Amino acid sequence: MNLLHDLPLRDRRGRLRMIVETPGGSRVKLKYDPALELFEWSRLLVLGSRYPHDFGFLPQTLADDGDALDAILLADEQTWPGVAVPVRVIGALRVEQQRPGGRKKRNDRLLCVPALDKSHDHLIDIDSVPQRVRDELQTFCHTSLALTGKRIKFLGWADAAEAEELVAAGERAFAEGSI
């Protein structure tokens, strides 16, 4: 099964699915290759940097950068590449990114919590995430691109309603022109 093209965005109960690409604690960025249907080594983060949480994507979505929508899983434990996690979206970090010589593209990061983890029920919107955690996530997103040549600009945090709109737009974009 192709995790990007074949796996529905929502499970039987209507919950969003997030596919983990890079587990929290890893220094290696993994990327799912839908043509090969496997996870490949993408790059090594700079010394001292590790993913603070699981990072991945929402299947059957398309973002401005040509990839699926990026997602960060706020959870107490890490999982593994390829794990499908039922999630709730509680916000998004609005990001504008530019490759050397390329045009500026939006590359937002959705902030999700596990739908089945009751210990995260209090996280319902971006305002329920401590400012320190948001600052650290933003710092990590900047640091994770160090030495890649990409430039990143943060455009603020979106609340849960705006993040859901980003998901709906990504789902429509995928349906109109599959990656």
VMD Tcl script that builds the backbone (N, CA, C; Angstrom):
set m [mol new atoms 537]
animate dup $m
set s [atomselect $m all]
$s set {name element resname resid chain x y z} {
  {N N MET 1 A 0.836 -1.183 0.000}
  {CA C MET 1 A 0.000 0.000 0.000}
  {C C MET 1 A 0.877 1.242 0.000}
  {N N ASN 2 A 0.537 2.184 -0.845}
  {CA C ASN 2 A 1.240 3.449 -0.886}
  {C C ASN 2 A 0.664 4.344 0.209}
  {N N LEU 3 A 1.499 4.708 1.180}
  {CA C LEU 3 A 1.027 5.468 2.342}
  {C C LEU 3 A 0.563 6.876 2.000}
  {N N LEU 4 A 1.016 7.425 0.894}
  {CA C LEU 4 A 0.603 8.768 0.499}
  {C C LEU 4 A -0.654 8.734 -0.365}
  {N N HIS 5 A -0.664 7.857 -1.362}
  {CA C HIS 5 A -1.747 7.841 -2.351}
  {C C HIS 5 A -2.926 6.957 -1.973}
  {N N ASP 6 A -2.676 5.825 -1.311}
  {CA C ASP 6 A -3.727 4.828 -1.085}
  {C C ASP 6 A -4.385 4.901 0.283}
  {N N LEU 7 A -3.667 5.350 1.275}
  {CA C LEU 7 A -4.215 5.399 2.624}
  {C C LEU 7 A -5.125 6.623 2.759}
  {N N PRO 8 A -6.377 6.431 3.130}
  {CA C PRO 8 A -7.274 7.584 3.275}
  {C C PRO 8 A -6.796 8.543 4.358}
  {N N LEU 9 A -7.100 9.805 4.172}
  {CA C LEU 9 A -6.743 10.841 5.137}
  {C C LEU 9 A -7.412 10.609 6.483}
  {N N ARG 10 A -8.612 10.063 6.458}
  {CA C ARG 10 A -9.371 9.836 7.692}
  {C C ARG 10 A -9.629 8.342 7.886}
  {N N ASP 11 A -9.673 7.946 9.163}
  {CA C ASP 11 A -9.983 6.549 9.473}
  {C C ASP 11 A -11.500 6.331 9.479}
  {N N ARG 12 A -11.943 5.118 9.841}
  {CA C ARG 12 A -13.378 4.775 9.820}
  {C C ARG 12 A -14.214 5.696 10.708}
  {N N ARG 13 A -13.596 6.249 11.730}
  {CA C ARG 13 A -14.328 7.122 12.665}
  {C C ARG 13 A -14.207 8.601 12.311}
  {N N GLY 14 A -13.569 8.907 11.180}
  {CA C GLY 14 A -13.443 10.288 10.741}
  {C C GLY 14 A -12.259 11.039 11.315}
  {N N ARG 15 A -11.389 10.329 12.054}
  {CA C ARG 15 A -10.210 10.980 12.633}
  {C C ARG 15 A -9.122 11.108 11.567}
  {N N LEU 16 A -8.408 12.224 11.614}
  {CA C LEU 16 A -7.277 12.411 10.704}
  {C C LEU 16 A -6.195 11.384 10.997}
  {N N ARG 17 A -5.462 11.032 9.955}
  {CA C ARG 17 A -4.308 10.144 10.106}
  {C C ARG 17 A -3.027 10.933 9.833}
  {N N MET 18 A -2.044 10.671 10.648}
  {CA C MET 18 A -0.700 11.190 10.417}
  {C C MET 18 A 0.218 9.988 10.232}
  {N N ILE 19 A 1.049 10.020 9.208}
  {CA C ILE 19 A 2.055 8.979 8.992}
  {C C ILE 19 A 3.384 9.503 9.511}
  {N N VAL 20 A 4.000 8.770 10.402}
  {CA C VAL 20 A 5.299 9.170 10.960}
  {C C VAL 20 A 6.388 8.876 9.937}
  {N N GLU 21 A 7.181 9.906 9.642}
  {CA C GLU 21 A 8.368 9.730 8.803}
  {C C GLU 21 A 9.602 9.621 9.691}
  {N N THR 22 A 9.811 10.655 10.513}
  {CA C THR 22 A 10.994 10.721 11.364}
  {C C THR 22 A 10.564 10.666 12.821}
  {N N PRO 23 A 11.006 9.652 13.559}
  {CA C PRO 23 A 10.628 9.573 14.976}
  {C C PRO 23 A 11.340 10.620 15.825}
  {N N GLY 24 A 10.678 11.038 16.887}
  {CA C GLY 24 A 11.301 11.935 17.846}
  {C C GLY 24 A 12.580 11.316 18.378}
  {N N GLY 25 A 13.569 12.154 18.630}
  {CA C GLY 25 A 14.855 11.687 19.145}
  {C C GLY 25 A 15.870 11.379 18.058}
  {N N SER 26 A 15.423 11.316 16.802}
  {CA C SER 26 A 16.330 10.987 15.702}
  {C C SER 26 A 17.106 12.212 15.245}
  {N N ARG 27 A 18.315 11.988 14.816}
  {CA C ARG 27 A 19.117 13.042 14.205}
  {C C ARG 27 A 19.062 12.938 12.682}
  {N N VAL 28 A 18.532 11.810 12.201}
  {CA C VAL 28 A 18.415 11.565 10.768}
  {C C VAL 28 A 17.010 11.911 10.309}
  {N N LYS 29 A 16.912 12.795 9.295}
  {CA C LYS 29 A 15.612 13.098 8.704}
  {C C LYS 29 A 15.317 12.025 7.670}
  {N N LEU 30 A 14.185 11.361 7.861}
  {CA C LEU 30 A 13.724 10.379 6.895}
  {C C LEU 30 A 12.628 11.007 6.044}
  {N N LYS 31 A 12.497 10.538 4.817}
  {CA C LYS 31 A 11.466 11.046 3.912}
  {C C LYS 31 A 10.840 9.863 3.193}
  {N N TYR 32 A 9.510 9.857 3.157}
  {CA C TYR 32 A 8.791 8.793 2.457}
  {C C TYR 32 A 8.845 9.062 0.963}
  {N N ASP 33 A 9.240 8.051 0.187}
  {CA C ASP 33 A 9.258 8.142 -1.268}
  {C C ASP 33 A 8.065 7.349 -1.790}
  {N N PRO 34 A 7.011 8.026 -2.261}
  {CA C PRO 34 A 5.816 7.310 -2.694}
  {C C PRO 34 A 6.046 6.434 -3.929}
  {N N ALA 35 A 6.999 6.803 -4.783}
  {CA C ALA 35 A 7.274 5.987 -5.969}
  {C C ALA 35 A 7.896 4.649 -5.569}
  {N N LEU 36 A 8.764 4.663 -4.574}
  {CA C LEU 36 A 9.425 3.439 -4.111}
  {C C LEU 36 A 8.675 2.768 -2.966}
  {N N GLU 37 A 7.744 3.522 -2.347}
  {CA C GLU 37 A 6.977 3.045 -1.198}
  {C C GLU 37 A 7.878 2.631 -0.038}
  {N N LEU 38 A 8.878 3.485 0.239}
  {CA C LEU 38 A 9.760 3.241 1.382}
  {C C LEU 38 A 10.288 4.555 1.924}
  {N N PHE 39 A 10.865 4.456 3.105}
  {CA C PHE 39 A 11.440 5.625 3.770}
  {C C PHE 39 A 12.925 5.665 3.459}
  {N N GLU 40 A 13.387 6.847 3.015}
  {CA C GLU 40 A 14.794 7.003 2.671}
  {C C GLU 40 A 15.460 8.022 3.593}
  {N N TRP 41 A 16.745 7.835 3.778}
  {CA C TRP 41 A 17.570 8.800 4.491}
  {C C TRP 41 A 17.564 10.074 3.668}
  {N N SER 42 A 17.194 11.184 4.278}
  {CA C SER 42 A 17.156 12.461 3.572}
  {C C SER 42 A 18.394 13.289 3.903}
  {N N ARG 43 A 18.655 13.466 5.197}
  {CA C ARG 43 A 19.834 14.207 5.617}
  {C C ARG 43 A 20.058 14.020 7.111}
  {N N LEU 44 A 21.236 14.413 7.539}
  {CA C LEU 44 A 21.598 14.382 8.949}
  {C C LEU 44 A 21.484 15.797 9.483}
  {N N LEU 45 A 20.822 15.959 10.624}
  {CA C LEU 45 A 20.726 17.283 11.239}
  {C C LEU 45 A 22.094 17.699 11.767}
  {N N VAL 46 A 22.264 18.997 11.983}
  {CA C VAL 46 A 23.534 19.496 12.514}
  {C C VAL 46 A 23.782 18.903 13.900}
  {N N LEU 47 A 25.039 18.866 14.276}
  {CA C LEU 47 A 25.418 18.328 15.577}
  {C C LEU 47 A 24.602 18.961 16.691}
  {N N GLY 48 A 24.162 18.145 17.624}
  {CA C GLY 48 A 23.416 18.626 18.774}
  {C C GLY 48 A 21.917 18.729 18.548}
  {N N SER 49 A 21.453 18.530 17.319}
  {CA C SER 49 A 20.018 18.640 17.011}
  {C C SER 49 A 19.387 17.265 16.869}
  {N N ARG 50 A 18.198 17.149 17.400}
  {CA C ARG 50 A 17.394 15.928 17.276}
  {C C ARG 50 A 15.943 16.335 17.153}
  {N N TYR 51 A 15.167 15.515 16.474}
  {CA C TYR 51 A 13.736 15.805 16.371}
  {C C TYR 51 A 13.108 15.728 17.754}
  {N N PRO 52 A 12.412 16.781 18.192}
  {CA C PRO 52 A 11.824 16.778 19.526}
  {C C PRO 52 A 10.588 15.887 19.625}
  {N N HIS 53 A 9.910 15.682 18.522}
  {CA C HIS 53 A 8.693 14.868 18.458}
  {C C HIS 53 A 8.678 14.154 17.118}
  {N N ASP 54 A 7.775 13.193 16.984}
  {CA C ASP 54 A 7.597 12.545 15.688}
  {C C ASP 54 A 7.173 13.583 14.657}
  {N N PHE 55 A 7.773 13.506 13.473}
  {CA C PHE 55 A 7.407 14.361 12.350}
  {C C PHE 55 A 6.913 13.463 11.229}
  {N N GLY 56 A 5.968 13.973 10.455}
  {CA C GLY 56 A 5.462 13.177 9.349}
  {C C GLY 56 A 4.557 13.988 8.456}
  {N N PHE 57 A 3.552 13.297 7.894}
  {CA C PHE 57 A 2.676 13.938 6.922}
  {C C PHE 57 A 1.269 13.373 7.015}
  {N N LEU 58 A 0.322 14.098 6.418}
  {CA C LEU 58 A -1.050 13.624 6.311}
  {C C LEU 58 A -1.234 13.039 4.913}
  {N N PRO 59 A -1.682 11.778 4.814}
  {CA C PRO 59 A -1.854 11.169 3.488}
  {C C PRO 59 A -2.949 11.869 2.693}
  {N N GLN 60 A -2.860 11.734 1.398}
  {CA C GLN 60 A -3.828 12.301 0.460}
  {C C GLN 60 A -4.043 13.796 0.669}
  {N N THR 61 A -2.926 14.510 0.929}
  {CA C THR 61 A -2.935 15.965 0.987}
  {C C THR 61 A -1.788 16.482 0.132}
  {N N LEU 62 A -1.881 17.722 -0.270}
  {CA C LEU 62 A -0.834 18.357 -1.071}
  {C C LEU 62 A -0.650 19.788 -0.586}
  {N N ALA 63 A 0.586 20.144 -0.275}
  {CA C ALA 63 A 0.929 21.494 0.180}
  {C C ALA 63 A 1.552 22.278 -0.973}
  {N N ASP 64 A 1.766 23.554 -0.748}
  {CA C ASP 64 A 2.336 24.449 -1.756}
  {C C ASP 64 A 3.728 24.011 -2.201}
  {N N ASP 65 A 4.467 23.332 -1.324}
  {CA C ASP 65 A 5.833 22.916 -1.673}
  {C C ASP 65 A 5.870 21.652 -2.517}
  {N N GLY 66 A 4.695 21.086 -2.850}
  {CA C GLY 66 A 4.645 19.889 -3.697}
  {C C GLY 66 A 4.640 18.582 -2.938}
  {N N ASP 67 A 4.784 18.639 -1.635}
  {CA C ASP 67 A 4.742 17.446 -0.786}
  {C C ASP 67 A 3.410 17.410 -0.042}
  {N N ALA 68 A 3.188 16.323 0.677}
  {CA C ALA 68 A 2.025 16.235 1.560}
  {C C ALA 68 A 2.186 17.245 2.692}
  {N N LEU 69 A 1.083 17.569 3.364}
  {CA C LEU 69 A 1.142 18.481 4.501}
  {C C LEU 69 A 2.028 17.910 5.599}
  {N N ASP 70 A 2.929 18.719 6.118}
  {CA C ASP 70 A 3.826 18.313 7.204}
  {C C ASP 70 A 3.076 18.352 8.528}
  {N N ALA 71 A 3.445 17.449 9.434}
  {CA C ALA 71 A 2.790 17.392 10.737}
  {C C ALA 71 A 3.796 17.039 11.824}
  {N N ILE 72 A 3.576 17.628 12.989}
  {CA C ILE 72 A 4.362 17.359 14.193}
  {C C ILE 72 A 3.404 16.728 15.199}
  {N N LEU 73 A 3.810 15.625 15.810}
  {CA C LEU 73 A 2.974 14.927 16.779}
  {C C LEU 73 A 3.442 15.242 18.195}
  {N N LEU 74 A 2.640 16.010 18.929}
  {CA C LEU 74 A 2.953 16.292 20.329}
  {C C LEU 74 A 2.517 15.088 21.150}
  {N N ALA 75 A 3.459 14.244 21.483}
  {CA C ALA 75 A 3.165 13.039 22.253}
  {C C ALA 75 A 4.306 12.794 23.225}
  {N N ASP 76 A 4.040 12.007 24.235}
  {CA C ASP 76 A 5.049 11.742 25.255}
  {C C ASP 76 A 6.052 10.671 24.847}
  {N N GLU 77 A 5.710 9.872 23.856}
  {CA C GLU 77 A 6.592 8.796 23.400}
  {C C GLU 77 A 6.780 8.887 21.894}
  {N N GLN 78 A 7.878 8.357 21.414}
  {CA C GLN 78 A 8.141 8.302 19.992}
  {C C GLN 78 A 7.573 7.002 19.419}
  {N N THR 79 A 7.318 7.019 18.118}
  {CA C THR 79 A 6.885 5.800 17.438}
  {C C THR 79 A 7.965 5.410 16.434}
  {N N TRP 80 A 7.574 4.958 15.246}
  {CA C TRP 80 A 8.502 4.486 14.234}
  {C C TRP 80 A 8.041 4.958 12.866}
  {N N PRO 81 A 8.953 4.989 11.900}
  {CA C PRO 81 A 8.545 5.343 10.540}
  {C C PRO 81 A 7.455 4.397 10.032}
  {N N GLY 82 A 6.445 4.987 9.411}
  {CA C GLY 82 A 5.359 4.209 8.828}
  {C C GLY 82 A 4.164 4.007 9.728}
  {N N VAL 83 A 4.251 4.395 10.981}
  {CA C VAL 83 A 3.123 4.238 11.891}
  {C C VAL 83 A 2.053 5.263 11.528}
  {N N ALA 84 A 0.811 4.803 11.419}
  {CA C ALA 84 A -0.332 5.689 11.182}
  {C C ALA 84 A -0.949 6.017 12.539}
  {N N VAL 85 A -1.006 7.293 12.868}
  {CA C VAL 85 A -1.502 7.734 14.163}
  {C C VAL 85 A -2.797 8.524 13.958}
  {N N PRO 86 A -3.911 8.100 14.595}
  {CA C PRO 86 A -5.116 8.936 14.557}
  {C C PRO 86 A -4.853 10.198 15.380}
  {N N VAL 87 A -5.085 11.373 14.768}
  {CA C VAL 87 A -4.720 12.624 15.429}
  {C C VAL 87 A -5.852 13.643 15.394}
  {N N ARG 88 A -5.675 14.643 16.281}
  {CA C ARG 88 A -6.464 15.875 16.249}
  {C C ARG 88 A -5.493 16.999 15.935}
  {N N VAL 89 A -5.881 17.888 15.048}
  {CA C VAL 89 A -5.055 19.048 14.730}
  {C C VAL 89 A -5.431 20.170 15.688}
  {N N ILE 90 A -4.415 20.735 16.363}
  {CA C ILE 90 A -4.699 21.798 17.338}
  {C C ILE 90 A -4.125 23.148 16.912}
  {N N GLY 91 A -3.406 23.175 15.801}
  {CA C GLY 91 A -2.834 24.426 15.323}
  {C C GLY 91 A -1.838 24.156 14.221}
  {N N ALA 92 A -1.156 25.205 13.804}
  {CA C ALA 92 A -0.131 25.069 12.768}
  {C C ALA 92 A 0.859 26.219 12.887}
  {N N LEU 93 A 2.100 25.909 12.590}
  {CA C LEU 93 A 3.127 26.935 12.475}
  {C C LEU 93 A 3.152 27.342 11.012}
  {N N ARG 94 A 2.803 28.597 10.747}
  {CA C ARG 94 A 2.804 29.100 9.369}
  {C C ARG 94 A 4.254 29.379 8.968}
  {N N VAL 95 A 4.674 28.779 7.853}
  {CA C VAL 95 A 6.068 28.868 7.436}
  {C C VAL 95 A 6.148 29.208 5.952}
  {N N GLU 96 A 7.059 30.122 5.639}
  {CA C GLU 96 A 7.403 30.411 4.247}
  {C C GLU 96 A 8.840 29.949 4.067}
  {N N GLN 97 A 9.080 29.161 3.030}
  {CA C GLN 97 A 10.395 28.559 2.831}
  {C C GLN 97 A 10.863 28.839 1.415}
  {N N GLN 98 A 12.181 28.979 1.252}
  {CA C GLN 98 A 12.735 29.234 -0.069}
  {C C GLN 98 A 14.032 28.453 -0.235}
  {N N ARG 99 A 14.101 27.712 -1.323}
  {CA C ARG 99 A 15.346 27.028 -1.686}
  {C C ARG 99 A 16.240 28.033 -2.408}
  {N N PRO 100 A 17.549 27.795 -2.418}
  {CA C PRO 100 A 18.429 28.717 -3.151}
  {C C PRO 100 A 17.977 28.845 -4.612}
  {N N GLY 101 A 17.751 30.085 -5.044}
  {CA C GLY 101 A 17.337 30.332 -6.422}
  {C C GLY 101 A 15.888 30.003 -6.726}
  {N N GLY 102 A 15.151 29.536 -5.727}
  {CA C GLY 102 A 13.758 29.146 -5.947}
  {C C GLY 102 A 12.785 30.200 -5.474}
  {N N ARG 103 A 11.518 29.963 -5.766}
  {CA C ARG 103 A 10.483 30.891 -5.314}
  {C C ARG 103 A 10.101 30.566 -3.877}
  {N N LYS 104 A 9.512 31.532 -3.208}
  {CA C LYS 104 A 9.036 31.322 -1.851}
  {C C LYS 104 A 7.781 30.457 -1.899}
  {N N LYS 105 A 7.719 29.476 -1.002}
  {CA C LYS 105 A 6.570 28.585 -0.925}
  {C C LYS 105 A 6.141 28.440 0.520}
  {N N ARG 106 A 4.846 28.264 0.716}
  {CA C ARG 106 A 4.361 27.955 2.059}
  {C C ARG 106 A 4.692 26.504 2.356}
  {N N ASN 107 A 5.149 26.271 3.570}
  {CA C ASN 107 A 5.470 24.916 4.021}
  {C C ASN 107 A 5.111 24.826 5.510}
  {N N ASP 108 A 3.817 25.007 5.790}
  {CA C ASP 108 A 3.331 25.017 7.164}
  {C C ASP 108 A 3.538 23.668 7.839}
  {N N ARG 109 A 3.632 23.694 9.176}
  {CA C ARG 109 A 3.732 22.477 9.981}
  {C C ARG 109 A 2.493 22.400 10.868}
  {N N LEU 110 A 1.680 21.387 10.637}
  {CA C LEU 110 A 0.501 21.172 11.475}
  {C C LEU 110 A 0.944 20.641 12.827}
  {N N LEU 111 A 0.309 21.088 13.871}
  {CA C LEU 111 A 0.591 20.602 15.216}
  {C C LEU 111 A -0.556 19.688 15.622}
  {N N CYS 112 A -0.227 18.425 15.898}
  {CA C CYS 112 A -1.235 17.401 16.175}
  {C C CYS 112 A -1.000 16.747 17.529}
  {N N VAL 113 A -2.059 16.181 18.074}
  {CA C VAL 113 A -1.960 15.346 19.267}
  {C C VAL 113 A -2.630 14.014 18.959}
  {N N PRO 114 A -2.185 12.931 19.620}
  {CA C PRO 114 A -2.815 11.630 19.385}
  {C C PRO 114 A -4.277 11.653 19.846}
  {N N ALA 115 A -5.177 11.283 18.962}
  {CA C ALA 115 A -6.609 11.293 19.288}
  {C C ALA 115 A -6.954 10.272 20.368}
  {N N LEU 116 A -6.151 9.230 20.493}
  {CA C LEU 116 A -6.456 8.158 21.440}
  {C C LEU 116 A -5.719 8.286 22.770}
  {N N ASP 117 A -4.976 9.373 22.947}
  {CA C ASP 117 A -4.218 9.589 24.185}
  {C C ASP 117 A -4.959 10.603 25.042}
  {N N LYS 118 A -5.646 10.128 26.056}
  {CA C LYS 118 A -6.468 11.000 26.915}
  {C C LYS 118 A -5.633 12.014 27.686}
  {N N SER 119 A -4.338 11.763 27.856}
  {CA C SER 119 A -3.507 12.709 28.603}
  {C C SER 119 A -3.288 14.011 27.823}
  {N N HIS 120 A -3.701 14.049 26.554}
  {CA C HIS 120 A -3.575 15.265 25.756}
  {C C HIS 120 A -4.926 15.929 25.473}
  {N N ASP 121 A -5.968 15.483 26.164}
  {CA C ASP 121 A -7.304 16.058 25.949}
  {C C ASP 121 A -7.360 17.551 26.267}
  {N N HIS 122 A -6.483 18.008 27.146}
  {CA C HIS 122 A -6.479 19.436 27.507}
  {C C HIS 122 A -5.908 20.315 26.393}
  {N N LEU 123 A -5.225 19.703 25.432}
  {CA C LEU 123 A -4.677 20.468 24.307}
  {C C LEU 123 A -5.729 20.511 23.207}
  {N N ILE 124 A -6.439 21.639 23.125}
  {CA C ILE 124 A -7.532 21.736 22.166}
  {C C ILE 124 A -7.272 22.793 21.095}
  {N N ASP 125 A -6.352 23.687 21.358}
  {CA C ASP 125 A -6.041 24.754 20.424}
  {C C ASP 125 A -4.602 25.194 20.684}
  {N N ILE 126 A -4.061 25.981 19.788}
  {CA C ILE 126 A -2.668 26.402 19.924}
  {C C ILE 126 A -2.429 27.170 21.220}
  {N N ASP 127 A -3.434 27.894 21.694}
  {CA C ASP 127 A -3.276 28.654 22.937}
  {C C ASP 127 A -3.137 27.767 24.165}
  {N N SER 128 A -3.510 26.499 24.052}
  {CA C SER 128 A -3.352 25.582 25.184}
  {C C SER 128 A -1.959 24.952 25.222}
  {N N VAL 129 A -1.146 25.226 24.207}
  {CA C VAL 129 A 0.242 24.756 24.176}
  {C C VAL 129 A 1.094 25.848 24.807}
  {N N PRO 130 A 1.883 25.522 25.827}
  {CA C PRO 130 A 2.697 26.547 26.480}
  {C C PRO 130 A 3.569 27.316 25.479}
  {N N GLN 131 A 3.706 28.610 25.708}
  {CA C GLN 131 A 4.503 29.458 24.825}
  {C C GLN 131 A 5.923 28.918 24.683}
  {N N ARG 132 A 6.496 28.416 25.769}
  {CA C ARG 132 A 7.863 27.878 25.713}
  {C C ARG 132 A 7.954 26.724 24.718}
  {N N VAL 133 A 6.947 25.844 24.693}
  {CA C VAL 133 A 6.941 24.716 23.756}
  {C C VAL 133 A 6.850 25.243 22.329}
  {N N ARG 134 A 5.985 26.225 22.093}
  {CA C ARG 134 A 5.868 26.809 20.749}
  {C C ARG 134 A 7.176 27.457 20.315}
  {N N ASP 135 A 7.830 28.174 21.244}
  {CA C ASP 135 A 9.117 28.802 20.919}
  {C C ASP 135 A 10.166 27.747 20.578}
  {N N GLU 136 A 10.198 26.653 21.331}
  {CA C GLU 136 A 11.176 25.601 21.076}
  {C C GLU 136 A 10.913 24.900 19.752}
  {N N LEU 137 A 9.640 24.677 19.417}
  {CA C LEU 137 A 9.316 24.061 18.115}
  {C C LEU 137 A 9.746 24.970 16.972}
  {N N GLN 138 A 9.503 26.250 17.119}
  {CA C GLN 138 A 9.908 27.203 16.087}
  {C C GLN 138 A 11.431 27.214 15.948}
  {N N THR 139 A 12.136 27.214 17.067}
  {CA C THR 139 A 13.599 27.182 17.040}
  {C C THR 139 A 14.093 25.907 16.376}
  {N N PHE 140 A 13.461 24.772 16.704}
  {CA C PHE 140 A 13.865 23.522 16.069}
  {C C PHE 140 A 13.660 23.580 14.558}
  {N N CYS 141 A 12.508 24.080 14.116}
  {CA C CYS 141 A 12.237 24.153 12.671}
  {C C CYS 141 A 13.299 24.978 11.960}
  {N N HIS 142 A 13.758 26.035 12.599}
  {CA C HIS 142 A 14.828 26.855 12.023}
  {C C HIS 142 A 16.148 26.075 12.014}
  {N N THR 143 A 16.481 25.473 13.137}
  {CA C THR 143 A 17.740 24.736 13.269}
  {C C THR 143 A 17.793 23.525 12.346}
  {N N SER 144 A 16.649 22.874 12.145}
  {CA C SER 144 A 16.633 21.656 11.318}
  {C C SER 144 A 17.005 21.931 9.865}
  {N N LEU 145 A 16.914 23.188 9.447}
  {CA C LEU 145 A 17.282 23.545 8.070}
  {C C LEU 145 A 18.676 24.149 7.959}
  {N N ALA 146 A 19.392 24.223 9.098}
  {CA C ALA 146 A 20.749 24.780 9.082}
  {C C ALA 146 A 21.621 24.010 8.093}
  {N N LEU 147 A 22.402 24.746 7.345}
  {CA C LEU 147 A 23.366 24.225 6.372}
  {C C LEU 147 A 22.714 23.556 5.160}
  {N N THR 148 A 21.406 23.737 4.963}
  {CA C THR 148 A 20.741 23.186 3.774}
  {C C THR 148 A 20.648 24.219 2.655}
  {N N GLY 149 A 20.884 25.487 2.987}
  {CA C GLY 149 A 20.736 26.558 2.011}
  {C C GLY 149 A 19.320 27.096 1.931}
  {N N LYS 150 A 18.374 26.424 2.570}
  {CA C LYS 150 A 16.986 26.897 2.560}
  {C C LYS 150 A 16.843 28.056 3.532}
  {N N ARG 151 A 16.016 29.016 3.149}
  {CA C ARG 151 A 15.680 30.119 4.042}
  {C C ARG 151 A 14.256 29.917 4.524}
  {N N ILE 152 A 14.043 30.254 5.785}
  {CA C ILE 152 A 12.737 30.023 6.385}
  {C C ILE 152 A 12.288 31.305 7.091}
  {N N LYS 153 A 11.003 31.587 6.962}
  {CA C LYS 153 A 10.418 32.743 7.636}
  {C C LYS 153 A 9.150 32.268 8.329}
  {N N PHE 154 A 9.034 32.604 9.607}
  {CA C PHE 154 A 7.853 32.210 10.361}
  {C C PHE 154 A 6.802 33.305 10.262}
  {N N LEU 155 A 5.571 32.883 10.000}
  {CA C LEU 155 A 4.462 33.809 9.792}
  {C C LEU 155 A 3.448 33.738 10.925}
  {N N GLY 156 A 3.837 33.128 12.049}
  {CA C GLY 156 A 2.961 33.041 13.208}
  {C C GLY 156 A 2.287 31.692 13.339}
  {N N TRP 157 A 1.476 31.586 14.364}
  {CA C TRP 157 A 0.767 30.347 14.664}
  {C C TRP 157 A -0.690 30.449 14.240}
  {N N ALA 158 A -1.203 29.385 13.671}
  {CA C ALA 158 A -2.627 29.288 13.318}
  {C C ALA 158 A -3.344 28.523 14.416}
  {N N ASP 159 A -4.596 28.888 14.674}
  {CA C ASP 159 A -5.389 28.157 15.660}
  {C C ASP 159 A -5.943 26.867 15.035}
  {N N ALA 160 A -6.677 26.095 15.814}
  {CA C ALA 160 A -7.189 24.800 15.350}
  {C C ALA 160 A -8.112 24.955 14.142}
  {N N ALA 161 A -8.955 25.972 14.138}
  {CA C ALA 161 A -9.882 26.170 13.020}
  {C C ALA 161 A -9.123 26.465 11.730}
  {N N GLU 162 A -8.115 27.325 11.793}
  {CA C GLU 162 A -7.325 27.627 10.598}
  {C C GLU 162 A -6.518 26.410 10.164}
  {N N ALA 163 A -6.017 25.642 11.118}
  {CA C ALA 163 A -5.274 24.423 10.782}
  {C C ALA 163 A -6.182 23.421 10.062}
  {N N GLU 164 A -7.429 23.302 10.513}
  {CA C GLU 164 A -8.393 22.428 9.817}
  {C C GLU 164 A -8.644 22.926 8.398}
  {N N GLU 165 A -8.657 24.245 8.208}
  {CA C GLU 165 A -8.811 24.793 6.859}
  {C C GLU 165 A -7.613 24.434 5.987}
  {N N LEU 166 A -6.403 24.442 6.570}
  {CA C LEU 166 A -5.210 24.024 5.830}
  {C C LEU 166 A -5.322 22.568 5.399}
  {N N VAL 167 A -5.863 21.726 6.285}
  {CA C VAL 167 A -6.063 20.311 5.951}
  {C C VAL 167 A -7.053 20.185 4.800}
  {N N ALA 168 A -8.187 20.900 4.889}
  {CA C ALA 168 A -9.205 20.834 3.831}
  {C C ALA 168 A -8.629 21.311 2.494}
  {N N ALA 169 A -7.835 22.383 2.518}
  {CA C ALA 169 A -7.213 22.890 1.287}
  {C C ALA 169 A -6.210 21.873 0.729}
  {N N GLY 170 A -5.447 21.240 1.612}
  {CA C GLY 170 A -4.494 20.217 1.179}
  {C C GLY 170 A -5.181 19.004 0.585}
  {N N GLU 171 A -6.318 18.642 1.161}
  {CA C GLU 171 A -7.097 17.508 0.641}
  {C C GLU 171 A -7.657 17.848 -0.750}
  {N N ARG 172 A -8.174 19.066 -0.931}
  {CA C ARG 172 A -8.690 19.488 -2.232}
  {C C ARG 172 A -7.566 19.521 -3.277}
  {N N ALA 173 A -6.402 20.072 -2.894}
  {CA C ALA 173 A -5.274 20.158 -3.826}
  {C C ALA 173 A -4.839 18.760 -4.270}
  {N N PHE 174 A -4.832 17.812 -3.347}
  {CA C PHE 174 A -4.452 16.438 -3.692}
  {C C PHE 174 A -5.456 15.848 -4.695}
  {N N ALA 175 A -6.745 16.055 -4.444}
  {CA C ALA 175 A -7.788 15.521 -5.319}
  {C C ALA 175 A -7.724 16.133 -6.716}
  {N N GLU 176 A -7.329 17.399 -6.790}
  {CA C GLU 176 A -7.266 18.095 -8.083}
  {C C GLU 176 A -6.032 17.762 -8.895}
  {N N GLY 177 A -4.934 17.444 -8.225}
  {CA C GLY 177 A -3.681 17.174 -8.943}
  {C C GLY 177 A -2.743 16.344 -8.123}
  {N N SER 178 A -3.014 15.079 -8.033}
  {CA C SER 178 A -2.266 14.160 -7.175}
  {C C SER 178 A -0.756 14.246 -7.409}
  {N N ILE 179 A 0.007 14.159 -6.297}
  {CA C ILE 179 A 1.466 14.150 -6.381}
  {C C ILE 179 A 1.964 12.773 -6.765}
}
mol reanalyze $m
mol bondsrecalc $m
mol representation Tube
mol addrep $m
